[in-house]
Each structure stands twice: as C-alpha cells, then as structure tokens.
Amino acid sequence: MHIKVNFSGRALHYTEEEMAVVLEALRTADPLTQGRYQQAFQEKFQTFNSVKHAFAMMNGTAALEVAARLCRLKAGDEVIVPSHTFTSSAYPFAKTGAALVWADINPATRVVDAESIARVLSPETRVIVVVHLYGYVADMPAITALAKERGILLVEDACQAIGADIDGVKAGNFADIGIFSFHSHKNLTTLGEGGMMTVRDDRYAALIPMLRHNGHCAFPGERPDYWKPAMGNVDFPELEGERLWPGNYCLGEVECALGAKQLDRVLTINAEKRLRALAFIDALAGYPELVFHRVDTTRHNYHLLAARMDGSVERRDDFIRRMFYEHGVKCVVQYYPLNRYPLYQKLGFGRADCPNADDFFDHMISFPFQHNLTDEELEHMLSAAKRVLDQQRAGK
Ligand SMILES: *Cc1c(COP(=O)(O)O)cnc(C)c1O
C-alpha cells in the first residue's frame, strides 16, 4: 500500500529562523533548564494569551497533573470531563481519588456545552474540565457563568486550541486554569514535547514553581554564606494549610527558546489551516452526507479536520477503507469515548450517558490535516473523497 497522504505524527516544518533560534539556544543556554529562555517564553505567552501567569511544563499532561493537584480533590468529589476527548484530559484527576463523571458533547459543535454539563452536575461536583476539541472553543461564557454560580473550579484543556478565541478572548483564558500542549501533533510544537499552564489566581502562581520542580525553594532570609546549610531547600507547597505533592515537570531551555519564537507564527498557521479547512469543506458542499463543523472565524483553529458521515457505521468504514486502500489517504477515528477504555472501566467509570459522543465516535472521520500538507496532497485528498462519495452514492 503506497501512502500518498499520511496521517502524520508531525504537524509542521520549522522555518530557518526557528532552527537558528534552536542552535543559538544550544550554544548559549546555561543552565539547560529553568533559565532565561523559560522566563522569556512564559512572559511572551502571557502577552500572547493576555493572561497574568504562564508556566512552561514538559507537556500538556504534566500541566494537567499539576492542575489536578491544585484542585485538592478528595475521595467522593466529582470531576466532570467530556467522554469525547484525549485520555490525559481525564486520568490526572482520577489519580487524586475523585470520581470522573462524563459529560456529553453538543452534536453540532462536538464539544461540551453548559446544558450537557448542567445535566451531570451534583452537590459533589468540584471541578469541570472543558476541552476545546479539534481546535474549537466551547461556549465558555455560558460555562464560566455556570461554574461561578456554583463555586466550581474550571479547567480549560486548550491543548488543541492555541490561539483560537471568542470575541478576542483566547482559549485557556476563560477558566481558573488553562492547559496547552506543544506535542508533535499540535499547531505549535517544541521539538515534540512541551506544554504550558496558565492561571489567574496569585496563590496558585506562587505555588506552581515548587510544584513543577521537586518542591525546591529558597531558604528563608539573607545568606551571605550562600552554601549554608545547602544550595536550596525542599518543602511542600501548601495551599490553605494543605500539602501538595510536587514533581519534576520542567521544560528544557532549547524547547522554550523554540516555543517563544513559534509564538510569532502560530496565528498565521491557524489562519492558513482555517482557510484550507473552509476550502475543503466548501468543495464538498455537494455531499451533505459528510457533515463538517464549519466555522469561518478565529473561534476554530482547525487543529484537526473532522467530519460525521450520515448513515451506517459500515458506510463510514467503507469510506475510510476506500480512501486508504484505493487512494492512499489515511483517515483515522479520534477520539475513542474514554468510558470504553479498560483503564477507565477498571476504575468504575465505564458507564456514560453520552449518546451524542457515542454516535459521533461511531460515525466520525478525521482527515489528515497537519500544517505541512502540500497543496498537491490536499488536492489529492479532495478528489479522492469525491470519488469515494460518488461511488458510494452509485452503490458501487
Ligand atoms: C495533546 C493533548 C493533551 C496532552 O498533551 P501532551 O502534551 O501530549 O501531554 C491533552 N489534552 C488534549 C485534548 C490533547 O489534544
């Protein structure tokens, strides 16, 4: 099988300028972690997202682990998470002993909304995790109002939605905690792994450096004998008298240097992907059996290009099969509803009342949509899709 359009594990090509920044950081960074490049990346991200505090992390999952600790969950507490998301939106919260409660998606937007969250709220709900899946920002004004009204912490998993916004307010900037990923697949990627956590609460911001780095902190007071009693102290970060476990979630200096540089380009990347997505969607407008989520504003960055195929599951499978075996275009299905995974079933979270998520999963197609697709690859994918759809219609 000759693959012509791969579902690539890599989102983009770096520019010469970005590679030059990497080389410069390789030559000059000292130390190679937690130095001036980290500081610069965080400051630039704060400006980019208009957020008070930003902390670089080794990946999005690490940022979610830290977020889960800041939420200080206990057994019996409940965390609402969409069933239709990537696994690391959810399991860091399960590790605290809290119960996961699955929220359904809105079939039109394929993300949760205030109504689907309200349906699974209970007196035990402590945290709501909202995920801007595929790069579309969920209805944060309504969800934020709901969370505020009830005093529930809100975490925004904006791992796929960097730079997307609602009326100028960027993803990750609505909730108490915002999470970003710079994984190989994402629209901004720091050599394959990387992440960012944003918070507005100064109390959180004061704790995160310790949480992120082994509980390291300074000894109190002036120390002219700087070597005494040792280089640095180790303690628990404490929030309202409660001890939180630290870890080591730091991101290296070279990654930080590259991430800061890429912030100059990410909105252009988003815009280019959005234009291509809209062109692809519009070119298939004559095939309403393939339903896209068409958004021609910056609320969607089209990190991924997903469609729902009307009709039977077999028809969807037939489409993907023909695209691959007859045209070399590798479409995939993402995401598996989390309640169907053994990991969540073994924890007792195997049940979900999420008919829209289940239905979408059974009918969805995710097209290859990395930024580095060539025009020829896109053109081939489009004509292949039309060919297969025509054949399906003709019953061939
Ligand atoms: C990529 C992703 C993550 C995890 O990010 P990593 O950097 O790979 O750890 C979490 N949630 C969502 C929705 C993601 O797409």
PDBQT file of the ligand as one rigid body, heavy atoms in Angstrom, charges set to zero:
ROOT
HETATM    1  C1  LIG A 401      -2.392  16.692  23.166  1.00  0.00    +0.000 C 
HETATM    2  C2  LIG A 401      -3.464  16.724  24.191  1.00  0.00    +0.000 A 
HETATM    3  C3  LIG A 401      -3.207  16.570  25.559  1.00  0.00    +0.000 A 
HETATM    4  C4  LIG A 401      -1.893  16.118  26.123  1.00  0.00    +0.000 C 
HETATM    5  O1  LIG A 401      -0.822  16.827  25.736  1.00  0.00    +0.000 OA
HETATM    6  P1  LIG A 401       0.660  16.191  25.778  1.00  0.00    +0.000 P 
HETATM    7  O2  LIG A 401       1.491  17.403  25.565  1.00  0.00    +0.000 OA
HETATM    8  O3  LIG A 401       0.754  15.200  24.662  1.00  0.00    +0.000 OA
HETATM    9  O4  LIG A 401       0.864  15.581  27.102  1.00  0.00    +0.000 OA
HETATM   10  C5  LIG A 401      -4.258  16.724  26.453  1.00  0.00    +0.000 A 
HETATM   11  N1  LIG A 401      -5.498  17.004  26.028  1.00  0.00    +0.000 NA
HETATM   12  C6  LIG A 401      -5.784  17.146  24.717  1.00  0.00    +0.000 A 
HETATM   13  C7  LIG A 401      -7.182  17.475  24.308  1.00  0.00    +0.000 C 
HETATM   14  C8  LIG A 401      -4.786  16.996  23.762  1.00  0.00    +0.000 A 
HETATM   15  O5  LIG A 401      -5.095  17.104  22.470  1.00  0.00    +0.000 OA
ENDROOT
TORSDOF 0
